[in-house]
């Protein structure tokens, strides 16, 4: 029986090669897209789910209000872990973690001391190094290859390393020979290896490879302090709650502990509250981040990917249903004979579902072949850890099995039901043909409209996102952003003399037009904010203000518009300030000139005069509103060099030559410092919209596939209809119809369906666009042409697909068709 079904299916495929090919191609495209999306989503959702009792593991995080501005961070006070261990109940494990990263000190150089080697190996700027104790290994799942977990990190100058670190630092040395070896960090910290652990093979954000003992931290680079109002981003704490403890209850205990230890005296502009971040949130939360700038997932993008996969599969299934029901009339006699010979409706449904299953299986096998190519093609969008290996990833096989089953049922059940429902007597008389057309015509039209609604929504969304990104990047920001680069120096308050030396060297470089020193560029994702007071003669007006410090060249270099007053005078300390329009209005001034000469007070410090008002400019991305801002002079503690380059010449040599000289000047002023790193202002601004750019790429990818699948389905339907109406077309030609009239006749119904789809699409796309644009404080206009272009684009694509086939049918020789009657 099964063999007979298989043979019949192959014969039917061969007899209808064009339609079988289109069905397989459409399903292959949809399944390939779904498989790629499955790999991405399953990769990001699979981080750190393997730890025992992971639902009870949390990172303690800080919610700070610093000088009037809310901030969130993963760091806590350095003495919190000890206080939690000794004073609080409700935890099974408390693990301190101090991360050696660039947020507080540069990455260390590691010297490998190996008596058997002729030369010492020095590895520069090593990441993934942390300080911790034995409790960390009670919290997270590691397999120990050497050493004792209870004692490996209980003394100063001890280190545990992973297999990866062992291969890097001691290539060719057996694991059992590594204990007792020495790692030297920055030529001063000599640590002895006391344990080796196996690399974590699952997806994890804990990419640490060297674990130094916590006592080492206190004796070397960071001695800590007892200030409860001082958090360090690198100082972190993980806890595993007891089974009967809730996160809310323990959070309350944490903050009660903090309030008991910290009593602010007088005017304090820092307040801290602690919270608990679930382990499952670590890979997704940008507010707290993970480690060493590793990949963070974006949940809205994952949701968008999932939706795109569902829609693309739906389009492929719609194609299959449309083509199968359209071809139903060609199999009516076969069905009548089978029923006359004794086939039951159940057997016929099973046969037609089997044919669908076989087509889907072929499409799936093709998608397995094409998926590695797709991963390579979309490498820039796909996280670097995503890979495809059907042997080592059994989840892929399960996913494909479920996908094949679901697509087979979704695509094949209704056509099988329709085909098996014909009565044998009517089928053999061929009277079911018209019945089949009438019954399935409404479904085909509905499904075709659905296809074009989905495709047009994708097209409109792609246009809108691209328009908003273009608006955000190219809209006037209130300052010059082209041909300006900036870089930062380390510890500027300890290197004022070096800063001055570098400034003079930069001014002498021919390729540089102007140099300015500041805390940061005009637009930045990080900065300094505070609460300032202004007394208008009646009351004190308190305002939360963004604060920048800069020299007198800052306004000139960035070509900001000075509305009133004068530029900042040059000074090492802050004795004059410029404010923006928004701040002037917040203080009650209707004209910029009214603010000149007024005095502002920061906390309990002396008042400072306003010497100028600058036109508003965007301090952050277009997601955020323009805030009150002041720019104060005083460059002693700034450390950011802003450099305007001379115009590039035709040969393109001015900027490279200037950059080479800037790097040389930096090395001369800061010998032994880390490598010179710079950024162009316009590149930094573009990075604000990375999420939107990823969404745009996703939409363009999904739009292309949806249009392709819809076009394939439309082409197949046009081919089928022109084949069905061949003799009608021939008769019309004989009686005088022109090719243009015939093309209009054949395409009219499809054009009507596309226009109906457009009418349905517009309100849906409008609603979605309005919701998405709410993420931006400054947004592009929702122009009518976006929707018009989406509908017109789909109509043109569809018309081009239709004209290919209808023109051939309309220009064919009618004699041949009429002779075959």
Secondary structure, DSSP 8 states (H G I E B T S, - for coil): -HHHHHHHHHHHHHHTHHHHHHHHHHHHHHHHHHHHHHHHHHHHHTTT--STTGGGEEEEEEEEEETTEEEEES-EETTHHHHHHHH--SEEEEEEEEEESTTTS--EEEEEE-TTSSS-EEEEEE-SEEEE-HHHHHHS---EEES-TTTTTSSTTEEEEEHHHHHHHSTT--GGG-TT-EEEETTTEEEEEEEEE----S--S----EEEEHHHHHHTT------TT-EETTEEEEEEE-TT--HHHHHHHHHHHHHHH----SS--EEEEEEEEEGGGTTT-TTT--STT-----HHHHHHHHHHHHHHHHHHHHHHHHHHHHTGGGGHHHHHHHHHTT--HHHHHHHHHHHHHHHHHHHHHHHHHHHHHHHHHTTTTS-TT----TTT-HHHHHHHHHHHHHHHHHHHHHHHHHHHTS-HHHHHTTTHHHHHHHHHHHHHHHHHHHHHHHHHHHHHHHHHHHHHHHHHHHS--SS--TTEEEEE-S-GGG-HHHHHHHHHHHHT-TTEEEEEEESS-SS-SS-EEEEEEEE-SSSEEEEEEEEEEB-THHHHHTT--EEEE------SS--EEEEEHHHHHHTT-SSGGGGTT-EEEETTS-EEEEEEEE----SS-TTS----EEEE---TT--EEEEEE----TTS-HHHHHHHHHHHHHHHHSTT------EEHHHHHHHTTHHHHHHHHHHHHHHHHHHHHHHHHHHHHHHHHHHHTHHHHHHHHHTT--HHHHHHHHHHHHHHHHHHHHHHHHHHHHHHHHHHHTT-SS-----HHHHHHHHHHHHHHHHHHHHHHHHHHHTS-HHHHHHT-
